[in-house]
Structure formats: structure tokens, C-alpha cells
């Protein structure tokens, strides 16, 4: 994979990751997918990175998996398809959900198929007014992958999730915001600025507390109350050992703004 197909910079403790194949609306090739997984893992482990912004160049955020040249007419061996999905699309979505730093999707255009799921797996979703979300799978006679049913059902409930997946109609940014799929819709020309402002705020926050909060929220719909309360108590126990927790309490007592270091 050419390095230019995924652009990456770190500025002000924010990792900026940009899909860069505008000629195909940033359709995701295997090499790009693996690079995204690698960069998310690096961000998770790097104490100097405290937030991530994921976006695309041109008119597309990500038009889904790049199927050109990848289809085969031969019958797959049983287990092959499941293995490809597990090690590919599902691994990518898990990398976003499991990243220990907050991840912002700045959706600059079409987000279709795995591209839509990539955006919706992020912790916060900003969308340009021109953005669209498309559950394109049904149009190709395919079952949604990349955790689509898992994500959409939790975000929208089963009836709305089925509507989007059964019909495959494009959902425009304003409607996505109305349904709660995105946090904020902004004019196209303000998307980058807004994403940077949000990322900067997150990067100056209590990074470990944010990571633990992310874990609690992501797990909340999969656990019973007893398990959730136990996880909350454990997160509190862990967080109170951090420098940032001590700083947060001290700054409150001393009536000053906290200075969090991400530790």
C-alpha cells in the first residue's frame, strides 16, 4: 500500500488519520484497513497521543470496501468467508471501539457500507452537511458486516436499524443527526475546524478517565446491572490512582482550572 493512501500526522497530541483515495471515494482496500488498525493501536499505546480524528479527502469519507479485483467466481472453502470478515472488517471496527483514546469521525462525504460502520463506531461523529450514510449491502445482495447490526441496533433500536439495512437508502446528514447517529452537522467548510476544536478539548482532558468512561459506556448495553455496577466501581478504583484524578480534585479545592497530563 502506498503511504499516501492513508495520511497520518500528530499535532498537539492529536493523531490525525486521513483516508486518501478520493478518486474512489476512499473505498477501503485491505492495506488501508490494516494501516488504520495499526495507527489506532499506536494511538492507544502512545501516551503522547490523547485523541484521534478520522476523516477522508475529497467527496467521500469511505465508500465501503474496495471490491475491485477482490471478487472471485470460485466457491469459497467453508470457513474462508467468516475468517476474512473476522480478521478484516470486524477487526477494524474493534480497533476503533477498543482504542483507549477518544476517536472523532469527521465525515466529509459519503460513508457507505463498512465506511458507515467505521464512522458510527467512533466515540463522536461530526458530519458535513453534504455527508450521507448508506447501508449499501442489500443493494449488492450482501449481509451487513463490520458490526453493522451490532452498532445500528444499539444506536437506533431494531426497527430503525432494519429500515436502513432492508432498504439501503441514503441517509442525509441532517436526518442522521435527527436520529442520533451523529453528534453535530456543520457546514462543509467548517468540518475540519470543528473536528480540530473538539479533538483539542479532548486532548487536554483527563485521558485515562476518558478511556475508562468509554469502556463503561461501550459495555453498558451488553451487561446486567450487577456487572455494570461492578465495572463502574473497578473503573473508579483504577482512575483514583491517576495523576489527573488527583489534579482534578486539587484544582477544585484550590479554585483553579485543572491541568491534565493524560496520566
Secondary structure, 3 states (H helix, E strand, C coil): CCHHHEEEEEECCEEEEEECCHHHCCCECHHHHHHHHHHHHHHHHCCCCCEEEEEECCCEEECCECCCCCCCCCCCCCCHHHHHHHHCHHHHHHHHHHCCCEEEEEECCEEECHHHHHHHCCCEEEEECCCEEECHHHHHCCCCCCCHHHHHHHHHCHHHHHHHHHHCCEEEHHHHHHHCCCCEEECHHHHHHHHHHHHHHHHCCCHHHHHHHHHHHHHHCCCCHHHHHHHHHHHHHHHCCCHHHHHHHHHHHCCCCCCCCCC
